[in-house]
Each structure stands twice: as C-alpha cells, then as structure tokens.
Amino acid sequence: MSLLPIRTYGDPVLRSRAQDIKEIDDKLVALVDDMIETMYDAPGVGLAAPQVGVDKRLFVYDVGDGPKVLVNPEIKETAGEWVYEEGCLSVPGLWWPITRPKDVFIVGVDLEGNEVELEGTDLLGRVFQHEFDHLEGVLLVERLDEDQRKKAMKVIRNEVVKGGGTMRRPPKEEL
C-alpha cells in the first residue's frame, strides 16, 4: 500500500463528474487499499477517488467502525436537516457550518460486486453526501450561502497564492 497525493482546490479533477466503474478488479482493490491508507494518514473520515486524481465513482469511509468502500453510489432518499462544521481534505485546514439532510439512504456496490443499501444518520449521512458530492464534481464551498462563499473564496485564494497555485496541506500539528 502507498499514500496517494490528495488533490486540492483548483485541481480540475475535483470539478467534473466521475465515471462509472464497469469492472471490479485487482487494480481497483489496490486503489481502495491505498485510498484507505491515505484517508487515515490525512486524517479524514472519507475520501473519494477524484480527490486522489482518479476519475472513478467510488469512495472510502470510516466513522469509527472500520473502513468501508462504496462503488457507483446513488443517493436515493434524504430527510431532515442538520447544520454541522464540515471540512474537506481537498480544502485543507478550513471548516464551515454546512446545512445538509440529516438522514440519507444510499445504494451502491461493494468490492465483491454485491449490491449494498445503507442508511446514514448524522455524521454517517453527512459523509455519504460529502463524498457523493465529490463524485459529482461538487466541493463543499458550493454548499455555503452567498456571504459565506465570498469569505471562503477570499481565504482559499490566499492559500492558493501561498501554495504556488494549489492549496497547501498544513502539517498535522497545524490542524
């Protein structure tokens, strides 16, 4: 297994819809293993393939009960509303209060090719939505209201200038 570089704000791969996965093979399983290692190292609770520069519809996550993967996910239903401080490994070191549905019903496929139906509430539901957004080419700054987005973009632009064209990833001790 190896750590993969996490793409940050400004990278075009983060802005386009990822492609469906047609076949689950050893190469995909190795990618998932690398993504899990990268997610833990970051540290994060979820990581979508576009965040590591791979144009595939899959994400990994772990909200405390071990790593899991979802291939070709689709959100089928949402309910409720919940505001929570949300950050993103592709917009490192920054968090904003984001309003999202509280409950999510999502379907997809596991690495054995089995169909999976999952319900997520609170943090798990938020992770499903956040990672699904990455597969759609949507970043969390697009979930902010207009005033928040203006302030966020100012901070992000300053970080991109410091990082020489992309956002810098702060050392873990700064997070």
C-alpha positions in Angstrom: 0.0 0.0 0.0 1.1 3.6 -0.6 0.0 7.1 0.2 -1.6 9.0 -2.6 -1.4 12.7 -3.1 -4.7 14.5 -2.2 -5.8 16.9 -4.9 -6.7 20.3 -3.5 -8.9 23.2 -4.5 -8.2 24.4 -8.0 -7.4 21.0 -9.5 -9.8 20.3 -12.4 -10.4 16.7 -11.5 -12.4 17.9 -8.5 -14.8 19.8 -10.7 -16.0 17.0 -13.1 -18.4 14.1 -12.6 -16.5 10.9 -12.1 -17.0 7.9 -14.4 -19.0 4.8 -13.5 -16.9 1.8 -12.6 -17.6 -1.1 -15.1 -15.4 -3.8 -13.5 -14.1 -4.5 -10.1 -10.6 -6.0 -10.5 -7.3 -6.3 -8.5 -6.2 -2.8 -9.7 -9.4 -1.3 -8.2 -8.9 -3.2 -5.0 -5.3 -1.9 -4.7 -6.6 1.6 -5.3 -9.1 1.2 -2.5 -6.4 0.0 -0.1 -4.2 3.0 -1.0 -7.2 5.3 -0.5 -7.9 3.9 2.9 -4.3 4.4 4.0 -4.3 7.9 2.6 -7.6 8.8 4.3 -6.2 7.6 7.7 -3.0 9.4 7.2 -4.6 12.7 6.2 -6.5 12.2 8.7 -10.1 12.1 7.5 -13.3 10.1 7.7 -13.9 9.8 4.0 -12.1 10.1 0.7 -13.4 10.0 -2.9 -11.4 8.7 -5.9 -11.4 12.2 -7.6 -9.6 13.6 -4.5 -6.6 11.4 -5.4 -6.9 12.2 -9.1 -8.8 9.1 -10.2 -11.9 9.6 -12.3 -13.9 6.8 -10.9 -17.2 6.7 -8.9 -16.1 5.3 -5.6 -15.3 6.5 -2.1 -13.9 5.0 1.2 -15.0 6.0 4.7 -14.7 5.2 8.3 -16.8 6.8 11.0 -15.5 4.6 13.8 -16.5 1.1 12.8 -13.7 0.2 10.3 -13.0 1.1 6.7 -15.7 0.6 4.1 -16.0 1.3 0.4 -18.9 2.2 -1.9 -18.7 1.8 -5.6 -21.0 3.6 -8.0 -23.1 5.1 -5.2 -26.5 6.7 -5.7 -28.4 8.7 -3.1 -32.0 7.5 -3.2 -33.6 9.5 -0.3 -32.8 12.2 2.2 -34.8 13.6 5.1 -34.4 16.2 7.9 -31.9 18.9 8.2 -28.7 19.2 10.2 -26.1 22.0 10.5 -22.6 20.8 11.3 -19.0 22.2 11.0 -17.7 20.5 7.8 -14.2 20.3 6.4 -12.6 18.7 3.4 -9.3 17.1 2.7 -9.3 19.0 -0.7 -9.7 22.3 1.1 -7.3 21.6 3.9 -7.5 23.3 7.3 -10.8 25.1 6.7 -14.2 24.3 8.1 -17.7 25.9 7.7 -21.1 25.2 9.1 -22.9 23.4 6.3 -26.6 22.5 6.2 -27.4 19.1 4.8 -30.1 16.5 5.2 -29.7 14.5 8.4 -30.8 11.1 7.1 -29.6 9.5 3.9 -30.5 6.3 2.1 -27.7 5.4 -0.4 -27.2 2.4 -2.6 -24.1 1.1 -4.4 -21.8 -1.9 -4.8 -19.1 -3.4 -2.5 -15.8 -4.8 -3.7 -17.3 -8.2 -4.2 -19.8 -6.8 -6.6 -22.7 -7.2 -4.2 -25.4 -4.5 -4.1 -25.4 -2.6 -0.9 -28.2 -0.5 0.7 -27.2 1.8 3.5 -28.9 4.3 5.8 -26.8 7.0 7.4 -27.8 9.5 10.1 -25.9 12.5 11.4 -22.2 12.0 10.7 -22.5 8.9 8.5 -25.2 10.6 6.4 -23.0 13.7 6.1 -20.0 11.6 5.0 -22.2 9.8 2.3 -23.4 13.2 1.0 -19.9 14.9 1.1 -18.2 12.0 -0.7 -21.0 11.7 -3.2 -20.7 15.4 -3.9 -17.0 14.8 -4.9 -18.2 12.2 -7.4 -20.5 14.8 -8.9 -17.7 17.4 -9.1 -19.2 19.5 -6.2 -17.0 21.0 -3.5 -18.3 22.0 -0.1 -17.7 25.7 -0.8 -20.7 25.3 -3.2 -22.8 24.3 -0.2 -22.2 27.7 1.5 -24.6 30.6 1.4 -23.5 33.6 -0.7 -21.9 35.6 2.2 -20.0 32.5 3.5 -18.9 31.6 0.0 -17.4 35.1 -0.6 -15.4 34.9 2.7 -14.3 31.3 2.0 -13.1 32.2 -1.5 -11.0 35.0 -0.2 -9.3 32.7 2.3 -8.9 30.0 -0.4 -7.4 32.4 -2.9 -4.9 33.5 -0.3 -4.0 29.8 0.4 -3.6 29.1 -3.3 -1.2 32.0 -3.7 0.8 30.7 -0.7 0.8 27.2 -2.2 2.1 28.3 -5.6 -1.1 27.5 -7.5 -2.8 24.9 -5.3 -3.7 24.9 -1.6 -1.0 23.8 0.7 -1.7 20.9 3.0 -0.9 22.2 6.5 1.2 19.9 8.7 -0.9 17.8 11.1 0.2 19.9 14.0 -1.5 23.0 12.4 -4.8 21.1 12.1 
